Amino acid sequence: MLEAMPQEHYWNPLGSAVNKHNSLPFVKDVNRNLADHINSRALFALFDLIESKEAVIRNDVSQRISDLLKKVFARQD
């Protein structure tokens, strides 16, 4: 699927620059696989959203609208 995207056309030639960067000492390696990068960023965004929603539910009792949420957060009250 990513092969059909124009970003892949521009991403792949950066491989040699990324390899040079990764060979430098004291720098964090960059993953040059676009699919891995997209997946990891998407997962990070998903868990970030879950974290923010959970904080709202923990702090505002009126946000606990389902029986499951009421049961899960009952011990907190």
C-alpha positions in Angstrom: 0.0 0.0 0.0 2.8 2.5 0.8 4.4 1.8 -2.5 1.5 3.5 -4.2 2.0 6.6 -2.2 4.2 9.3 -3.6 6.0 9.7 -0.2 7.7 6.4 -0.8 9.3 7.8 -4.0 10.9 10.6 -2.0 11.6 8.6 1.2 13.8 5.8 -0.3 16.5 8.0 -1.8 17.1 9.4 1.7 18.5 6.0 2.7 22.2 6.9 2.2 21.8 10.1 4.2 20.1 8.1 7.0 22.9 5.5 6.9 25.5 8.2 7.3 23.5 9.7 10.2 23.1 6.3 11.9 26.9 5.8 11.6 27.6 8.9 13.7 28.4 8.3 17.4 26.1 9.6 20.1 23.1 10.1 17.9 19.9 8.1 18.0 19.5 5.8 15.0 16.7 6.7 12.5 14.6 3.9 11.1 14.6 4.4 7.3 11.6 2.0 6.8 8.7 4.3 6.1 6.0 1.7 7.0 7.7 1.1 10.4 7.9 4.8 11.0 4.2 5.4 10.1 3.1 2.5 12.3 5.1 3.6 15.3 3.9 7.2 15.1 0.3 6.0 14.7 0.6 3.8 17.8 2.2 6.7 19.7 -0.7 9.0 18.7 -3.3 6.4 19.6 -1.9 5.8 23.1 -1.5 9.6 23.5 -5.2 10.0 22.7 -6.1 7.2 25.1 -4.1 8.8 27.9 -5.8 12.2 27.4 -9.3 10.6 27.4 -8.5 8.6 30.5 -7.3 11.7 32.3 -10.7 13.4 31.5 -12.6 10.3 32.7 -10.6 10.1 35.9 -11.1 13.8 36.8 -14.7 14.3 35.7 -17.3 11.9 37.0 -19.9 13.1 34.5 -17.7 11.6 31.7 -18.3 8.1 33.1 -21.4 7.5 31.0 -21.3 3.7 30.6 -21.8 1.0 33.2 -18.4 -0.4 32.4 -16.7 3.0 33.0 -18.5 3.4 36.2 -17.4 -0.1 37.3 -13.8 0.4 36.3 -13.4 3.8 38.0 -15.6 3.0 41.1 -12.6 2.3 43.3 -11.2 5.7 42.5 -14.2 7.5 44.1 
